Amino acid sequence: MTSALKFITCGSVDDGKSTLIGRLLVDTKAVLQDHLAGVQRQGETDLALLTDGLSAEREQGITIDVAFRYFNTEARKFIIGDTPGHEQYTRNMVTAASNADAAVVLVDATKLDWQDPHLHLLPQTRRHSLLLKLLRVPSVVFAINKLDAVQNAQVAFQNIQAALAKFAQEAGISVQAWVPLSALKGWNVVESQANWCGYNGPSLLQILENLPSTPADSNLDMSFPVQWVEKFHETNVTHRGRRVFWGRVATGTLRVGQSVKVFPSGQIALVAQVLSDTRQEKTNITGQSAGLVLDREVDVSRGDWILAADSDMEGQRQIDATVAWMDEEPLLAGRLYWALHGHRWVKAKVQRIVHRLNINTLVEEEATELPANSVGQITLTFQEPLIALPFAKSRVLGALILVDTASHKTSGAVLVN
């Protein structure tokens, strides 16, 4: 069986994201009968309630938090993230997209002037699509929804697809597929609807079954962010009386016998043991959670990095980066934040704001501040050096978040240029 696919649904509010996931779950028989009976409203099944579990979501009929659901077909296993469409919950969408293999961007045909060949897309459709590009989500699928509710579904599909294709080309977004569907009625969701809207391609599920999973960054030097230090008594034979450092291999391959150095202390040691997440001894691990034991006692704490000894990765105190700003308080030059990189916290200062991206025109504009839900380029300086690579090379080493020092709210998602 092909490896599991982690994908999200995103787009503007009320475009049918929760309903689509509900349809996928029901039509692939991933919902128990008692669960299905619990989402009945006035005798009708409300598919959105299968993912919108918070009381506030059910009262308002919107998605607020990210809901993860799991299902599988004969061909593949899936992990779905249902993300909110409201601007004020953009941070939740960014969180889910940061480690997704694919994204389905839903577009509600009934909200657009579908009869116009030069129609304008909704701002949140453009914003979410741009964020997917910035976050390096490998596969993007545009799903044009609610075509059952327009007078001429074929014209609507053609015009909306043309508008999306034009936008994707201008923004440099690589699109895997375009599919017309009705999440409410199930058309082209699991089973393809022959020659509907002039479309004879695969259904959405068939497209998802054939999308690639994100490969590990195995071509880079080994890097390992320490998340937890497990201490054992010296009488413990299995781990030779030494501490086990747990985390997830960020780049490269962790091997027994490998010479490594600790950042920031610079101490050198050899890898004596490599353990899987089930504590089984391994000779090497790539892109997975692991524990490692060193051949000697070395001062290592949560937040440190263990790197290949011959790696040319060096700590940086200043970076140029793209930021997706999510705080209600605007980003201003000179502000101080906590930066979280891997499991390491350092103070970060916004040295300058280079420009802001206009999501409507895709033009880079001069800016003195970045308001909520905007995207821009900034320069950051750190109180202590960080091991950072360009996000285009590594989604782990090239990403960090900014946290407000007073409110402790997640303020921005930062991608190293």
C-alpha positions as CSV (number, residue, x, y, z in Angstrom):
1,M,0.0,0.0,0.0
2,T,1.2,3.5,-0.8
3,S,2.3,5.6,2.2
4,A,-0.5,7.6,3.9
5,L,-1.3,11.0,2.4
6,K,-1.7,14.0,4.7
7,F,-3.9,16.6,3.0
8,I,-5.9,19.6,4.0
9,T,-9.0,21.3,2.7
10,C,-8.9,25.1,2.5
11,G,-10.4,28.1,0.8
12,S,-12.9,30.8,1.7
13,V,-15.5,30.5,4.4
14,D,-18.6,28.4,3.6
15,D,-17.1,26.9,0.4
16,G,-18.1,23.4,1.6
17,K,-14.8,22.1,3.1
18,S,-16.4,20.3,6.1
19,T,-19.2,19.0,3.9
20,L,-16.6,17.6,1.4
21,I,-14.8,15.8,4.2
22,G,-18.0,14.4,5.5
23,R,-18.9,13.2,2.0
24,L,-15.5,11.4,1.7
25,L,-15.9,9.8,5.1
26,V,-19.5,8.6,4.4
27,D,-18.9,7.4,0.9
28,T,-15.8,5.5,1.9
29,K,-17.8,3.9,4.8
30,A,-15.4,5.4,7.4
31,V,-18.3,6.6,9.6
32,L,-20.1,4.3,12.1
33,Q,-23.9,4.2,12.0
34,D,-24.3,5.7,15.5
35,H,-22.0,8.6,14.6
36,L,-24.0,9.2,11.4
37,A,-27.2,9.2,13.4
38,G,-25.8,11.8,15.7
39,V,-25.4,14.4,12.8
40,Q,-29.0,14.4,11.7
41,R,-30.9,17.7,11.4
42,Q,-34.6,17.7,10.7
43,G,-34.3,14.3,9.2
44,E,-31.3,15.2,6.9
45,T,-27.7,14.3,7.4
46,D,-25.6,17.3,8.0
47,L,-22.2,16.1,6.7
48,A,-20.3,19.2,8.0
49,L,-21.1,18.1,11.6
50,L,-18.8,15.0,11.1
51,T,-15.8,17.4,11.4
52,D,-17.2,20.5,13.1
53,G,-17.3,19.2,16.6
54,L,-16.9,22.3,18.7
55,S,-20.1,23.7,20.1
56,A,-19.3,27.2,18.7
57,E,-18.8,25.6,15.3
58,R,-22.2,23.9,15.4
59,E,-23.9,27.0,16.6
60,Q,-22.4,29.3,14.0
61,G,-22.1,26.8,11.1
62,I,-18.4,27.5,10.6
63,T,-15.1,25.8,11.1
64,I,-12.9,27.4,13.8
65,D,-10.2,24.9,14.8
66,V,-8.5,22.3,12.6
67,A,-10.2,18.9,12.8
68,F,-8.2,15.8,11.7
69,R,-10.0,12.7,10.4
70,Y,-8.7,9.4,9.2
71,F,-9.9,7.0,6.6
72,N,-8.6,4.5,4.0
73,T,-9.4,2.9,0.7
74,E,-8.1,-0.2,-0.8
75,A,-5.3,1.9,-2.4
76,R,-4.3,4.2,0.4
77,K,-4.6,5.6,3.9
78,F,-5.5,9.3,4.4
79,I,-5.1,11.9,7.2
80,I,-7.4,14.9,6.5
81,G,-7.1,18.3,8.1
82,D,-10.3,20.4,7.8
83,T,-9.1,24.0,8.1
84,P,-11.2,27.2,8.7
85,G,-11.9,29.7,6.0
86,H,-12.4,32.8,8.2
87,E,-9.5,35.3,8.0
88,Q,-9.2,35.5,11.7
89,Y,-8.4,31.8,11.9
90,T,-5.7,31.9,9.1
91,R,-3.1,30.8,11.7
92,N,-5.0,27.5,12.1
93,M,-4.8,26.9,8.4
94,V,-1.1,27.7,8.3
95,T,-0.5,25.2,11.1
96,A,-2.2,22.4,9.3
97,A,-0.6,23.2,6.0
98,S,2.9,23.3,7.3
99,N,3.3,19.5,7.3
100,A,0.8,18.5,4.6
101,D,1.6,16.5,1.5
102,A,-1.3,18.0,-0.4
103,A,-4.1,20.6,-0.3
104,V,-7.5,20.7,-1.8
105,V,-8.6,24.3,-2.4
106,L,-12.3,24.5,-2.6
107,V,-14.0,27.3,-4.6
108,D,-17.7,27.9,-4.2
109,A,-19.1,28.5,-7.7
110,T,-22.3,30.2,-6.3
111,K,-20.2,33.0,-4.8
112,L,-18.6,34.0,-8.0
113,D,-19.9,35.8,-11.2
114,W,-19.5,32.5,-13.0
115,Q,-21.0,33.8,-16.2
116,D,-18.1,36.3,-16.6
117,P,-15.0,34.8,-18.3
118,H,-12.9,37.4,-16.5
119,L,-14.4,36.8,-13.0
120,H,-12.6,37.8,-9.8
121,L,-11.7,35.2,-7.2
122,L,-12.4,35.7,-3.5
123,P,-9.6,37.2,-1.4
124,Q,-9.4,34.2,0.9
125,T,-9.1,31.8,-2.0
126,R,-6.1,33.8,-3.2
127,R,-4.6,34.1,0.3
128,H,-4.8,30.4,1.1
129,S,-3.4,29.5,-2.3
130,L,-0.4,31.8,-1.8
131,L,0.2,30.4,1.7
132,L,0.3,26.9,0.2
133,K,3.0,28.0,-2.2
134,L,5.0,29.7,0.6
135,L,4.7,26.6,2.8
136,R,5.9,24.4,0.0
137,V,2.8,22.1,0.0
138,P,3.9,19.7,-2.8
139,S,0.5,19.1,-4.4
140,V,-2.3,21.5,-4.9
141,V,-5.7,20.5,-6.3
142,F,-8.5,23.1,-7.1
143,A,-12.0,21.7,-6.5
144,I,-14.8,23.8,-7.9
145,N,-17.7,23.1,-5.6
146,K,-21.5,23.6,-5.6
147,L,-21.8,23.3,-9.4
148,D,-25.1,21.5,-8.9
149,A,-26.5,24.9,-7.7
150,V,-25.8,27.0,-10.8
151,Q,-27.8,27.1,-14.0
152,N,-25.0,26.2,-16.4
153,A,-22.5,24.0,-14.6
154,Q,-20.2,23.6,-17.7
155,V,-19.9,27.3,-18.3
156,A,-19.3,27.9,-14.6
157,F,-16.6,25.2,-14.4
158,Q,-14.8,26.5,-17.6
159,N,-14.8,30.2,-16.5
160,I,-13.8,29.5,-12.9
161,Q,-11.1,27.1,-14.0
162,A,-9.7,29.7,-16.4
163,A,-9.6,32.3,-13.6
164,L,-7.8,29.9,-11.3
165,A,-5.3,28.9,-14.0
166,K,-4.5,32.6,-14.7
167,F,-4.0,33.3,-11.0
168,A,-1.9,30.2,-10.5
169,Q,0.3,31.1,-13.4
170,E,0.8,34.6,-12.1
171,A,1.6,33.4,-8.6
172,G,3.8,30.6,-9.7
173,I,1.6,27.9,-8.1
174,S,2.0,24.4,-9.6
175,V,-1.5,22.8,-9.8
176,Q,-1.9,19.0,-9.9
177,A,-5.5,18.9,-11.0
178,W,-8.8,20.7,-11.4
179,V,-12.0,18.9,-10.6
180,P,-15.7,20.0,-10.7
181,L,-17.8,18.6,-7.9
182,S,-20.8,18.7,-5.6
183,A,-19.8,17.8,-2.1
184,L,-23.5,17.8,-1.0
185,K,-24.6,15.3,-3.6
186,G,-21.3,13.4,-3.9
187,W,-20.7,14.1,-7.6
188,N,-17.1,13.6,-8.6
189,V,-16.1,13.2,-4.9
190,V,-15.6,9.4,-4.6
191,E,-17.1,8.2,-7.9
192,S,-16.5,10.1,-11.1
193,Q,-19.6,11.6,-12.9
194,A,-19.1,10.9,-16.6
195,N,-19.2,14.0,-18.8
196,W,-20.5,16.3,-16.2
197,C,-19.5,19.9,-16.8
198,G,-17.7,18.6,-19.9
199,Y,-15.2,16.8,-17.5
200,N,-14.3,13.2,-18.0
201,G,-11.3,13.0,-15.6
202,P,-10.9,11.1,-12.3
203,S,-12.9,11.9,-9.2
204,L,-11.3,13.8,-6.3
205,L,-10.6,10.6,-4.4
206,Q,-9.0,9.0,-7.4
207,I,-6.7,12.1,-7.7
208,L,-5.8,11.9,-4.1
209,E,-5.0,8.2,-4.2
210,N,-2.3,9.0,-6.8
211,L,-0.6,12.0,-5.3
212,P,2.9,11.6,-3.9
213,S,3.8,11.8,-0.2
214,T,6.4,14.3,0.9
215,P,9.8,12.6,0.8
216,A,12.2,13.1,3.7
217,D,15.1,15.6,3.2
218,S,17.5,12.7,3.0
219,N,19.9,14.4,0.6
220,L,21.0,16.9,3.3
221,D,23.5,16.5,6.2
222,M,22.0,14.9,9.2
223,S,20.3,17.2,11.7
224,F,18.3,16.2,14.8
225,P,16.4,18.6,17.1
226,V,16.4,17.3,20.6
227,Q,12.8,17.3,22.0
228,W,13.2,15.3,25.2
229,V,16.0,13.9,27.3
230,E,15.3,10.6,28.9
231,K,17.4,9.7,31.9
232,F,18.3,6.2,33.0
233,H,20.0,4.7,36.0
234,E,23.5,3.5,35.4
235,T,22.3,-0.1,36.1
236,N,20.2,0.1,32.9
237,V,22.0,-2.3,30.5
238,T,19.9,-1.6,27.4
239,H,21.0,2.0,27.1
240,R,24.4,1.5,28.7
241,G,23.5,3.8,31.6
242,R,23.4,6.8,29.3
243,R,20.7,9.3,28.5
244,V,18.5,8.9,25.4
245,F,17.9,11.9,23.3
246,W,14.5,11.8,21.6
247,G,13.3,13.8,18.6
248,R,12.6,13.5,14.9
249,V,15.3,13.3,12.3
250,A,14.9,16.6,10.4
251,T,17.3,16.1,7.5
252,G,19.7,13.4,6.4
253,T,20.0,9.9,8.0
254,L,20.9,9.2,11.6
255,R,23.3,6.2,11.8
256,V,25.0,4.1,14.4
257,G,28.7,4.9,14.6
258,Q,28.2,8.4,13.1
259,S,30.3,11.2,14.3
260,V,28.1,14.1,15.5
261,K,28.5,17.5,17.1
262,V,26.1,19.3,19.5
263,F,24.8,22.8,18.7
264,P,25.4,25.2,20.2
265,S,28.1,23.7,22.5
266,G,30.2,22.2,19.7
267,Q,31.0,19.0,21.6
268,I,31.8,15.9,19.5
269,A,30.6,12.4,20.1
270,L,29.7,9.1,18.3
271,V,26.2,7.7,18.0
272,A,26.3,4.4,20.0
273,Q,22.7,3.4,19.6
274,V,19.7,4.4,17.4
275,L,16.2,3.6,18.6
276,S,12.9,3.6,16.8
277,D,9.8,5.2,18.3
278,T,9.0,1.7,19.7
279,R,12.4,1.5,21.3
280,Q,13.7,-1.1,18.8
281,E,17.4,-0.9,17.9
282,K,18.0,0.3,14.4
283,T,21.2,0.8,12.3
284,N,19.8,4.0,10.7
285,I,16.6,6.2,10.6
286,T,15.5,8.8,8.1
287,G,12.7,11.3,8.5
288,Q,11.1,9.6,11.5
289,S,11.0,10.0,15.3
290,A,14.0,8.4,16.9
291,G,16.1,8.2,20.1
292,L,19.8,8.2,20.1
293,V,22.5,7.3,22.7
294,L,25.9,8.8,22.5
295,D,29.2,7.0,23.3
296,R,30.0,9.4,26.1
297,E,28.3,11.8,28.5
298,V,27.7,15.1,26.7
299,D,25.7,18.0,28.0
300,V,22.7,18.0,25.7
301,S,19.3,19.7,26.6
302,R,15.9,20.1,25.0
303,G,16.3,22.7,22.2
304,D,19.8,21.7,21.2
305,W,20.6,20.3,17.8
306,I,22.7,17.2,17.1
307,L,24.3,17.5,13.7
308,A,26.6,15.4,11.5
309,A,30.2,16.3,12.6
310,D,31.3,17.2,9.1
311,S,28.2,19.3,8.4
312,D,28.8,22.8,7.1
313,M,25.6,24.1,8.9
314,E,26.5,27.1,11.0
315,G,24.5,29.2,13.4
316,Q,23.0,32.4,12.0
317,R,22.2,35.5,14.0
318,Q,20.4,37.3,11.1
319,I,18.1,36.0,8.3
320,D,15.9,37.4,5.5
321,A,12.6,35.7,5.6
322,T,9.0,35.6,4.4
323,V,6.4,36.0,7.1
324,A,2.7,35.2,7.2
325,W,1.5,37.6,9.9
326,M,-1.4,36.3,12.0
327,D,-1.6,38.6,15.0
328,E,-4.2,41.3,15.4
329,E,-1.4,43.6,16.5
330,P,0.5,44.6,13.4
331,L,4.2,43.7,12.8
332,L,6.4,46.7,13.3
333,A,10.2,47.1,12.8
334,G,12.0,47.1,16.2
335,R,9.5,44.8,17.9
336,L,10.9,41.9,20.0
337,Y,9.4,38.4,19.9
338,W,10.2,34.9,21.0
339,A,11.3,32.7,18.1
340,L,10.7,29.0,18.2
341,H,13.0,27.0,15.8
342,G,12.8,23.2,16.2
343,H,12.5,23.1,20.0
344,R,14.8,26.0,20.6
345,W,13.5,29.3,22.0
346,V,15.5,32.5,21.3
347,K,14.7,36.3,21.4
348,A,14.2,37.7,17.9
349,K,14.1,41.4,16.8
350,V,12.4,42.6,13.6
351,Q,15.2,44.5,12.1
352,R,13.2,45.9,9.1
353,I,10.2,45.3,6.9
354,V,11.3,44.9,3.3
355,H,7.9,44.9,1.6
356,R,4.4,43.5,1.7
357,L,2.8,41.3,-0.9
358,N,-0.5,42.5,-2.3
359,I,-2.6,39.3,-2.6
360,N,-4.9,40.9,-5.2
361,T,-2.2,42.2,-7.6
362,L,0.7,40.0,-6.4
363,V,2.8,43.2,-6.4
364,E,5.4,43.7,-3.7
365,E,4.6,47.0,-2.1
366,E,6.6,49.2,0.3
367,A,5.3,48.9,3.9
368,T,6.1,50.1,7.4
369,E,3.9,47.5,9.1
370,L,2.3,44.2,8.4
371,P,-1.4,43.9,9.5
372,A,-3.1,40.6,10.4
373,N,-3.3,38.0,7.6
374,S,-0.8,39.8,5.4
375,V,2.4,38.3,3.8
376,G,5.6,40.2,3.6
377,Q,9.4,40.1,3.6
378,I,11.4,40.9,6.8
379,T,14.8,40.8,8.3
380,L,15.2,39.2,11.7
381,T,18.1,39.3,14.1
382,F,18.5,36.7,17.0
383,Q,19.9,37.0,20.4
384,E,21.5,33.6,20.0
385,P,22.4,31.9,16.7
386,L,20.1,29.4,15.0
387,I,20.8,26.5,12.6
388,A,18.7,27.7,9.7
389,L,18.5,26.6,6.0
390,P,16.4,28.2,3.3
391,F,12.8,26.9,3.4
392,A,13.2,25.8,-0.2
393,K,15.8,23.3,1.0
394,S,14.2,22.1,4.3
395,R,10.7,22.6,5.6
396,V,12.0,21.9,9.2
397,L,15.3,23.9,9.3
398,G,13.8,26.7,7.2
399,A,10.7,27.4,9.4
400,L,10.1,29.1,12.7
401,I,7.3,30.9,14.5
402,L,7.2,34.2,16.3
403,V,5.4,34.4,19.6
404,D,4.4,37.6,21.4
405,T,6.4,38.0,24.5
406,A,3.5,39.4,26.6
407,S,0.4,37.6,25.4
408,H,2.3,34.4,24.3
409,K,0.1,34.2,21.2
410,T,1.5,32.8,18.0
411,S,2.0,35.9,15.9
412,G,3.7,34.9,12.7
413,A,4.9,31.9,10.6
414,V,8.4,32.6,9.3
415,L,10.0,31.0,6.3
416,V,13.8,31.5,5.7
417,N,14.7,32.8,2.3
